[in-house]
Amino acid sequence: MSKVYISSLDREFSRELSRLFEDHGYTVTTEPEEGLEYFIDVTDRRLPEDHAAVGGGIDPKVLDQAYLENVCRPLAALEKAFPSMTGKKRICFLSSRDASVNCSEKITGYGYSMSKAALHNILTITKNTWLPEGYTFRLFDPMDGTYCQKKAAASAFRYFTQDRYLDDDDPDRNDEKNLLLRDALGREIPW
């Protein structure tokens, strides 16, 4: 039986995603263990103290905490999971349009946005290293606050489990070879 690691089941989104995997015959675990096919980190921490705008003063403690929560802890879990992954070897992370250098419309809370943008960069380097070993990667924006979490989980399940086609018009848009951020509506978010 195929195994799926989901980092936490503390939100409606992750519980629904877990249910979908189980309904399709997967075993879901919240700890890395042998035989993992999917590593899914659902960490998406927005700190209440992260409300400053540029010019309002930077709180280095908030930035450090956002980086620790959204980058360091998820990557430490991935490091533990790598040796256990077989089969599909798909690595998935939640992110947000807010982390997009090109599309973000945020004017406050840059600790969160910066931490997720850093995660994107680190995952690009990770992808460049591990793609030749058969790993593929997904970044997904569940559109918190604007889209039903149950529908977002269904969209994530489809995106995480289905291979993406090679776009003949633009080979750089092949999700199997590139790290792309897609939202719950399936749209690519440039970052």
Buried (B, 14 or more C-beta within 10 A) or exposed (E): EBBBBBBBBEBEBBBBBBBBBEEEEBBBBBEBEEEBBBBBBBBBBBBEEBBBEEEEEEBEEBBEBBBEBBBBBBBEBBEBBBEBBEEBBBBBBBBBBBBBEEEBEBEEBBBBBBBBBBBBEBBBEBBEEBBEEEBBBBBBBBBBEEBBBBBBBBBBBEBBBEEBEEEEEEEEBBBBBBBBBBBBEEEEBEB
